[in-house]
Structures are given as C-alpha cells and as structure tokens.
Amino acid sequence: MERRMDQRRGKYNVDWDTDIDNRFDEDSLSATHTDLALEARDMVSRQSGADVIPGIASSVDEDGDIKITRISVETAEAGQRIGKLPGNYITIEVPGLRQKDSELQDRVATKFAQVFEEFMSNLGITKDAKVLVIGLGNWNVTPDALGPIVVENVMVTRHYFELMPDQVSPGYRAVSAIAPGVLGTTGIESSEIVQGIVEKSKPDLVIAIDALASRSLDRVNSTIQIADTGIHPGSGIGNKRKGLTREILGIPVIAIGVPTVVYASTIVNNAIDLMHNHFARQTSNTKEILGLLDNLQEQERLSLVKEVLNPVGHDLLVTPKEIDQFIEDIANIIASGLNAALHDAVDTDNVAAFTH
C-alpha cells in the first residue's frame, strides 16, 4: 500500500492515462465538453432557454443531502444535441463528501448500492449473471487511479465458482476484476485487452470504472455517474479510438465515473461568475468593473478564456490538493456499493469486512 501511494504521489515519472489524455486533448476540445450527461443537458437548456429538451426525460430524487438525477436520452437527435449517446444516465451528487464525514460516506455507499442494483435490474441483469469489473486508469497518477483502486477492493469470486462450485454459499455470484493499465505502459489498447478477457471468461456484464472531467468545480470529488452506454474515451472531442461498449464486447456495459479534474479555463470562467455575483451585490452597474465580459454569454466567455490560455499552455488540468485521500475514500464507497449490489450475502452491516 505504501509503495503504491508513493508511486501515485509522483516518485515515478509516468504519463497520464492515455484515454484521459485523448479525452482532454486541447486542440480539439470543445468549449461545451463535459463527461457528465447532467452538465451537458443543463448547458443546452441554458443556451436554448427551455427547461425541457425534446427526446430527453429526467427526474430528481433527494435523500437528505444526497441528490439523484436520472436522465434518459431517448433519441439519437437528442443525444447529438447534448453530445451524449442515447441511453440512461444516473448522477449522484453529494457535496458533503468533501468534508470527509465517515457516516455520510457509509450512507452514500448504501444509496449507491441500492441505485446500482435497480439499474442492473432495469437492464435485465439476473441475480446469477457473471460480472467482469474493469478498473480503467493509471495507478501512478492519483486523479486517474480510481478504477484500479476500486478493483483492489472489489470482492472477486469467479475462481471459487470455477474450482469449488459446490462449496459456494448462496447469495454470491461469479465476479472477476482486472485493471488493464494504460496504453502508455502496456502498448495495448484497454479495449483490446478487455475484448480478449471477455472472449475467454464469457461474463454476462462488464462494469467499467474511470475518472471523468467536469465543467463545474462543485461537482469535482462529489459526484458519481452511472451510465449504460459504456466507456467512450474521447468521444466528445471526435476521438475514434475503441471504447468499451455493448456493440464492441457483445454484452451490456455499465460505466461508473467520478469527476476528479477540471480545466484551468473552467476555473477562470467560474471565478468570473463569482466576481460578477459579488460585484452585483455591491453595485448596480457591473459593466463599469467587468467591461465587455459582462456582455458575453457563458459559452462565449469560456471560449474567450480558452483562446487566451491555450496558446501559452496555461489551460492546465487541475485537481484539488486533497485528491490523495479523496480518491481512496470514493473508491472505497464505490467498491463497497458494488459488493453489496452484486452479492445478496453482502449488506450494509457486513460490507466493511470485504473492503480494505
């Protein structure tokens, strides 16, 4: 554990996960890019001035300080409009996760397990379906280590079903897990590795966990997205590399992601919004202070900020300073939730016995 933490703190000179690199490519990144369907929908709503987007259905549930938004992209036209594939997306927002409240973390893990179990049921995944968990990302880069750490804490049982099936107690299913590494260290696309494993082990479902990028500082380190559209590295910016999808693997793929980074341009843009709101409380004429910036729409302003930062290489990927501890905490939440959702014999009372 200590050696792994040392690696992620930068003792080894390694690159970001290549999938992350391509997704965040500066030359082709659009001003509206986000990995969260919720943010993409909200951006289109603000631009169009309409609360309802044709072809997109949504609902919101709140359980105390846990907010759950369900979005269904029902048509290809609606998906193209928000830059997401047709499918179902669930976003769990918990701003309090930044406070390191262990009781809240347990509640989020329980809620995540309930939501995920319902999500699988809606996809027709049975209680005895075999599951392969894929932890995408780079062990050695902290904001990108979510997938591998989740895999380390997931309860794997497939070998018991293979070697001693008559001794497996009721309430468990066959679960296998792997962190395939990244292209920069293996020389092999993650999709190719997973395809080979799927062909040999023949699971009924793939669950892929990956780090995401957000357009909102408020959602970094406090949001979990679940989607049945699979993982599409770089799809939002026109990247053509293979993803992990039902079309490619031949079985359902559920993606789980947590935003761990934002662009510096996003931070600058959010700071301008905060400045505007602050000055608006102090004076009735913000144009005297902010000048032309006050006349620009949000997307125009973000494009301007990126135009200023990109040529000088200052549109950096930024992550909070507490990312080391957070990545461990959120990975444990997801792993605990998966263990409870995948195995009926695991519940909120005993889930801690199956994670580190």
C-alpha positions as CSV (number, residue, x, y, z in Angstrom):
1,M,0.0,0.0,0.0
2,E,2.8,2.5,1.0
3,R,4.7,1.8,-2.2
4,R,1.6,2.3,-4.3
5,M,0.8,5.6,-2.6
6,D,4.4,6.7,-3.2
7,Q,4.1,5.9,-6.9
8,R,0.9,7.9,-7.2
9,R,2.5,10.9,-5.4
10,G,4.9,11.2,-8.3
11,K,8.1,9.2,-7.4
12,Y,7.8,7.7,-10.8
13,N,7.8,9.8,-14.0
14,V,4.8,8.5,-15.8
15,D,2.2,9.8,-18.2
16,W,-1.5,10.3,-17.6
17,D,-3.8,7.5,-18.7
18,T,-3.8,7.8,-22.5
19,D,-7.6,7.6,-22.5
20,I,-7.6,10.7,-20.3
21,D,-5.0,12.4,-22.4
22,N,-7.1,11.9,-25.6
23,R,-10.3,13.0,-23.9
24,F,-8.7,16.2,-22.7
25,D,-6.8,17.0,-25.9
26,E,-6.7,20.8,-26.0
27,D,-6.6,21.2,-29.8
28,S,-10.0,19.6,-30.3
29,L,-11.7,20.2,-27.0
30,S,-15.0,22.0,-27.5
31,A,-16.0,24.7,-25.0
32,T,-19.0,22.7,-24.1
33,H,-17.3,19.4,-23.4
34,T,-18.1,17.5,-20.2
35,D,-18.2,13.9,-19.3
36,L,-21.3,14.3,-17.2
37,A,-24.7,14.0,-19.0
38,L,-26.3,16.2,-16.4
39,E,-24.0,19.1,-17.2
40,A,-24.4,18.6,-20.9
41,R,-28.2,18.7,-20.6
42,D,-28.0,21.8,-18.3
43,M,-25.8,23.6,-20.8
44,V,-28.2,23.0,-23.7
45,S,-31.1,24.1,-21.5
46,R,-29.4,27.4,-20.7
47,Q,-28.5,28.0,-24.3
48,S,-32.0,27.3,-25.6
49,G,-33.8,28.9,-22.7
50,A,-36.0,25.8,-22.4
51,D,-36.3,23.6,-19.4
52,V,-37.5,20.7,-21.4
53,I,-35.3,19.2,-24.3
54,P,-37.3,17.0,-26.8
55,G,-36.2,13.4,-26.5
56,I,-34.7,13.8,-23.0
57,A,-36.6,12.7,-19.9
58,S,-35.4,13.4,-16.4
59,S,-36.3,13.1,-12.8
60,V,-34.8,14.2,-9.5
61,D,-34.9,12.4,-6.1
62,E,-33.4,13.7,-2.9
63,D,-32.5,11.8,0.2
64,G,-31.2,14.3,2.7
65,D,-28.0,15.7,1.3
66,I,-27.8,13.1,-1.4
67,K,-29.3,14.2,-4.8
68,I,-30.0,11.7,-7.5
69,T,-30.8,12.8,-11.1
70,R,-32.0,10.3,-13.6
71,I,-31.7,11.2,-17.3
72,S,-32.9,9.2,-20.2
73,V,-31.7,10.2,-23.7
74,E,-34.4,8.6,-25.8
75,T,-33.5,9.6,-29.4
76,A,-30.3,10.0,-31.5
77,E,-31.2,13.6,-32.2
78,A,-31.4,14.4,-28.5
79,G,-28.2,12.6,-27.9
80,Q,-26.4,14.6,-30.7
81,R,-27.8,17.8,-29.3
82,I,-26.2,17.3,-25.8
83,G,-23.2,15.3,-27.1
84,K,-24.1,12.0,-25.4
85,L,-25.2,8.6,-26.8
86,P,-28.8,7.5,-26.3
87,G,-29.2,5.7,-23.0
88,N,-29.7,6.0,-19.3
89,Y,-27.6,8.2,-17.0
90,I,-27.8,8.5,-13.2
91,T,-25.9,11.2,-11.4
92,I,-25.4,11.0,-7.6
93,E,-24.4,14.4,-6.2
94,V,-23.1,14.7,-2.6
95,P,-21.3,18.0,-1.9
96,G,-20.7,16.9,1.7
97,L,-18.3,14.2,0.6
98,R,-15.5,16.8,0.6
99,Q,-15.9,17.1,4.4
100,K,-14.6,13.5,5.0
101,D,-17.7,12.6,7.0
102,S,-17.4,8.8,7.5
103,E,-21.1,8.5,8.4
104,L,-22.1,10.2,5.2
105,Q,-19.7,8.0,3.2
106,D,-21.5,4.9,4.6
107,R,-24.8,6.4,3.6
108,V,-23.6,7.2,0.1
109,A,-22.2,3.6,-0.3
110,T,-25.6,2.2,0.8
111,K,-27.5,4.5,-1.6
112,F,-25.1,3.8,-4.4
113,A,-25.7,0.0,-3.9
114,Q,-29.5,0.5,-4.0
115,V,-29.4,2.6,-7.1
116,F,-26.9,0.3,-8.9
117,E,-28.9,-2.8,-8.1
118,E,-32.0,-1.2,-9.5
119,F,-30.0,-0.1,-12.6
120,M,-28.9,-3.6,-13.2
121,S,-32.4,-4.9,-12.8
122,N,-33.7,-2.4,-15.3
123,L,-31.2,-3.7,-17.8
124,G,-32.4,-7.3,-17.3
125,I,-29.3,-8.5,-15.4
126,T,-30.2,-11.5,-13.3
127,K,-29.0,-12.4,-9.8
128,D,-26.8,-15.2,-11.1
129,A,-25.3,-13.2,-14.1
130,K,-21.5,-13.3,-14.2
131,V,-19.8,-9.9,-13.9
132,L,-16.4,-8.6,-15.0
133,V,-15.3,-5.3,-13.3
134,I,-12.7,-3.2,-15.3
135,G,-10.7,-0.6,-13.5
136,L,-9.5,1.9,-16.1
137,G,-6.8,4.3,-15.4
138,N,-3.2,4.7,-14.3
139,W,-2.1,3.5,-10.8
140,N,0.7,6.0,-10.8
141,V,-1.3,9.2,-11.3
142,T,-3.6,10.0,-8.4
143,P,-6.6,11.6,-10.1
144,D,-6.6,8.8,-12.6
145,A,-6.2,5.9,-10.1
146,L,-9.9,5.5,-9.3
147,G,-10.5,2.4,-11.4
148,P,-7.5,0.4,-10.2
149,I,-8.2,1.2,-6.5
150,V,-11.9,0.1,-6.9
151,V,-10.7,-3.2,-8.4
152,E,-8.4,-3.8,-5.5
153,N,-11.4,-3.6,-3.1
154,V,-14.0,-5.4,-5.2
155,M,-14.9,-8.9,-3.9
156,V,-13.9,-11.4,-6.6
157,T,-15.5,-14.8,-6.5
158,R,-15.2,-16.3,-10.0
159,H,-12.3,-18.6,-9.1
160,Y,-14.5,-20.2,-6.3
161,F,-17.2,-21.0,-8.9
162,E,-14.6,-22.5,-11.2
163,L,-12.7,-24.6,-8.7
164,M,-15.2,-25.5,-5.9
165,P,-18.7,-24.6,-7.1
166,D,-20.4,-27.0,-4.6
167,Q,-18.8,-25.1,-1.7
168,V,-20.0,-21.6,-2.6
169,S,-22.7,-20.4,-0.2
170,P,-26.0,-18.9,-1.6
171,G,-26.1,-15.2,-2.1
172,Y,-22.9,-14.8,-4.2
173,R,-22.4,-14.5,-7.9
174,A,-19.3,-15.0,-10.1
175,V,-17.3,-11.8,-10.1
176,S,-13.9,-11.2,-11.7
177,A,-11.9,-8.0,-11.9
178,I,-8.9,-6.5,-13.6
179,A,-7.1,-3.2,-14.0
180,P,-5.7,-3.5,-17.6
181,G,-3.3,-0.5,-17.3
182,V,-2.9,2.2,-19.9
183,L,-1.7,2.3,-23.5
184,G,1.5,4.2,-22.5
185,T,2.7,1.4,-20.2
186,T,1.3,-1.7,-21.9
187,G,1.4,-0.8,-25.6
188,I,-2.1,-2.4,-25.9
189,E,-5.4,-0.6,-26.1
190,S,-7.5,-1.3,-22.9
191,S,-10.4,-2.2,-25.3
192,E,-8.3,-4.9,-26.9
193,I,-7.3,-6.4,-23.5
194,V,-10.9,-6.4,-22.3
195,Q,-12.1,-8.0,-25.5
196,G,-9.7,-10.9,-25.1
197,I,-10.8,-11.4,-21.5
198,V,-14.5,-11.3,-22.4
199,E,-14.0,-13.9,-25.1
200,K,-12.2,-16.3,-22.7
201,S,-14.1,-15.8,-19.5
202,K,-17.6,-15.1,-21.0
203,P,-19.1,-12.7,-18.5
204,D,-22.7,-11.6,-18.8
205,L,-22.0,-8.0,-17.8
206,V,-19.0,-5.6,-17.8
207,I,-18.7,-2.8,-15.3
208,A,-16.1,-0.2,-16.2
209,I,-14.9,2.4,-13.7
210,D,-13.0,5.5,-14.8
211,A,-12.1,9.1,-13.8
212,L,-14.0,11.9,-15.5
213,A,-13.7,15.6,-16.2
214,S,-16.3,18.1,-15.1
215,R,-17.2,21.7,-16.1
216,S,-18.2,22.6,-12.5
217,L,-15.8,22.9,-9.6
218,D,-18.8,22.0,-7.3
219,R,-19.0,18.5,-8.9
220,V,-15.3,17.6,-8.6
221,N,-14.8,14.9,-5.9
222,S,-18.5,15.0,-5.0
223,T,-20.3,13.3,-7.9
224,I,-20.8,9.7,-9.2
225,Q,-22.2,9.0,-12.7
226,I,-23.7,5.6,-13.8
227,A,-24.5,5.0,-17.4
228,D,-25.5,2.1,-19.6
229,T,-23.7,3.5,-22.7
230,G,-20.3,2.1,-21.8
231,I,-17.0,4.0,-21.9
232,H,-16.1,6.1,-24.9
233,P,-12.7,7.7,-24.4
234,G,-12.5,10.9,-26.4
235,S,-15.9,10.5,-28.0
236,G,-16.9,14.1,-27.0
237,I,-14.0,15.5,-28.9
238,G,-14.2,13.3,-32.0
239,N,-11.6,10.7,-31.0
240,K,-12.0,7.5,-32.9
241,R,-10.3,5.0,-30.6
242,K,-12.2,2.0,-29.5
243,G,-14.3,2.2,-26.3
244,L,-15.9,-0.5,-24.1
245,T,-19.4,-0.8,-25.4
246,R,-22.1,-3.3,-25.9
247,E,-21.6,-3.1,-29.7
248,I,-17.9,-3.9,-29.3
249,L,-18.0,-6.5,-26.5
250,G,-21.3,-8.1,-27.3
251,I,-22.6,-7.8,-23.7
252,P,-24.1,-5.0,-21.6
253,V,-21.5,-2.5,-20.3
254,I,-22.2,-0.2,-17.3
255,A,-19.9,2.7,-16.8
256,I,-19.2,4.3,-13.4
257,G,-17.3,7.6,-13.3
258,V,-16.3,10.3,-10.8
259,P,-15.0,13.7,-12.0
260,T,-11.6,14.3,-10.4
261,V,-10.2,17.1,-12.6
262,V,-11.3,20.4,-14.3
263,Y,-9.6,22.6,-16.8
264,A,-8.0,25.9,-15.7
265,S,-10.2,27.7,-18.2
266,T,-13.2,26.3,-16.3
267,I,-11.9,27.6,-13.0
268,V,-11.2,31.0,-14.5
269,N,-14.7,31.1,-16.1
270,N,-16.3,30.1,-12.7
271,A,-14.2,32.7,-11.0
272,I,-15.6,35.4,-13.4
273,D,-19.1,34.3,-12.5
274,L,-18.3,34.6,-8.8
275,M,-16.8,38.0,-9.3
276,H,-19.9,39.1,-11.3
277,N,-22.2,37.9,-8.5
278,H,-20.1,39.6,-5.9
279,F,-19.9,42.9,-7.7
280,A,-23.6,42.7,-8.4
281,R,-24.3,42.7,-4.7
282,Q,-22.0,45.8,-4.3
283,T,-23.1,47.9,-7.2
284,S,-25.9,48.1,-9.8
285,N,-23.5,48.7,-12.7
286,T,-21.2,45.7,-13.0
287,K,-20.3,46.8,-16.6
288,E,-18.1,49.5,-15.1
289,I,-16.0,46.8,-13.4
290,L,-16.1,43.8,-15.8
291,G,-16.5,45.7,-19.1
292,L,-17.1,43.6,-22.1
293,L,-17.0,40.4,-20.1
294,D,-20.4,41.3,-18.6
295,N,-22.0,41.2,-22.1
296,L,-20.7,37.8,-23.1
297,Q,-22.8,34.6,-22.8
298,E,-21.3,31.8,-20.7
299,Q,-20.1,29.8,-23.7
300,E,-18.6,32.9,-25.4
301,R,-16.8,33.8,-22.3
302,L,-15.4,30.2,-21.8
303,S,-14.2,30.2,-25.4
304,L,-12.5,33.5,-24.8
305,V,-10.8,32.2,-21.7
306,K,-9.6,29.1,-23.6
307,E,-8.4,31.3,-26.5
308,V,-6.2,33.2,-24.1
309,L,-4.9,30.3,-22.1
310,N,-4.3,27.6,-24.8
311,P,-1.5,29.3,-26.9
312,V,0.6,29.8,-23.8
313,G,0.0,26.3,-22.4
314,H,-1.8,27.5,-19.3
315,D,-5.1,25.7,-19.7
316,L,-3.9,23.1,-17.2
317,L,-5.7,20.1,-15.8
318,V,-6.3,20.9,-12.2
319,T,-7.2,18.6,-9.2
320,P,-7.7,19.5,-5.6
321,K,-4.8,19.2,-3.2
322,E,-6.7,16.6,-1.1
323,I,-7.1,14.2,-4.0
324,D,-4.9,11.5,-2.4
325,Q,-7.3,10.9,0.4
326,F,-10.4,11.5,-1.6
327,I,-9.5,9.0,-4.3
328,E,-9.2,6.3,-1.6
329,D,-12.4,7.3,0.0
330,I,-14.6,7.5,-3.1
331,A,-13.0,4.2,-4.4
332,N,-14.0,2.5,-1.2
333,I,-17.5,3.9,-1.4
334,I,-17.9,2.6,-5.0
335,A,-16.3,-0.8,-4.1
336,S,-18.5,-1.2,-1.0
337,G,-21.6,-0.3,-3.0
338,L,-20.7,-2.8,-5.8
339,N,-20.0,-5.6,-3.3
340,A,-23.4,-5.0,-1.7
341,A,-25.2,-4.7,-5.1
342,L,-23.6,-7.7,-6.7
343,H,-23.8,-10.2,-3.8
344,D,-27.0,-10.6,-1.8
345,A,-25.0,-12.1,1.0
346,V,-23.2,-8.7,1.4
347,D,-25.2,-5.9,3.0
348,T,-24.6,-2.6,4.7
349,D,-23.9,-4.4,8.1
350,N,-21.1,-6.5,6.9
351,V,-19.8,-4.7,3.7
352,A,-16.7,-3.4,5.6
353,A,-15.4,-6.9,6.0
354,F,-15.0,-7.2,2.3
355,T,-13.1,-3.9,1.6
356,H,-9.8,-2.5,2.9
